[in-house]
Amino acid sequence: MVDKQLLHIVVGGELSDVAGVEFRDLSKVEFVGAYPSYEEAHKAWKAKAQATVDNAHARYFIIHAHKLLDPSEG
């Protein structure tokens, strides 16, 4: 049996406020990539987060896009 395809998207950029999740400029949000597993997405997220550690406003996120595409997945 083949596992169901999952889609995880990693994006990030500078936030307007470090306490929130609103980006300062949506035109500058970086698309890091799309990944078939959480583990692969986490590796990409961690690399970007570590590379921007000196910028307090920089944040990267893993979006579980498969849950948006099929909400019945839970």
C-alpha positions in Angstrom: 0.0 0.0 0.0 1.3 3.5 -0.9 1.2 6.1 1.8 -1.0 9.1 1.1 0.9 12.1 -0.2 1.3 14.9 2.3 2.2 18.4 1.5 4.2 20.7 3.9 5.1 24.2 2.8 7.8 26.3 4.5 7.5 30.0 4.2 8.9 33.0 6.2 10.1 36.5 6.4 10.1 39.5 8.7 7.1 40.0 11.0 5.6 43.3 11.8 5.7 42.5 15.5 7.7 39.7 17.2 4.7 38.8 19.3 2.4 38.2 16.3 2.3 36.3 13.0 1.7 39.2 10.6 4.4 39.7 7.9 5.8 43.2 7.5 5.6 43.0 3.7 3.8 40.2 2.0 5.7 40.8 -1.2 8.9 39.8 0.6 7.6 36.5 2.1 10.1 33.8 1.1 8.8 30.5 -0.2 11.4 28.0 1.1 9.9 24.9 -0.5 7.3 22.2 -0.6 8.0 18.9 1.1 6.4 15.4 1.2 6.9 14.9 5.0 7.0 16.9 8.2 10.5 15.6 8.8 11.8 17.1 5.6 9.9 20.4 6.1 11.3 20.6 9.6 14.9 20.3 8.3 14.3 23.1 5.9 12.6 25.2 8.5 15.4 24.7 11.0 18.1 25.6 8.5 16.3 28.9 7.6 15.5 29.7 11.3 19.2 29.2 12.2 20.4 31.2 9.3 18.3 34.2 10.4 18.9 33.9 14.1 20.4 37.4 14.2 17.2 39.0 12.9 14.7 39.1 15.8 11.8 39.8 13.4 12.5 36.9 11.0 10.2 33.9 11.4 9.6 30.8 9.3 6.6 28.5 9.4 5.6 25.0 8.4 2.2 25.0 6.8 0.4 21.6 6.7 -1.1 22.2 3.3 -2.5 18.7 3.0 -4.8 19.6 5.9 -6.0 22.7 4.0 -6.6 20.8 0.8 -8.5 18.0 2.6 -9.9 19.2 5.9 -11.3 15.7 6.7 -7.8 14.6 7.4 -8.0 16.4 10.8 
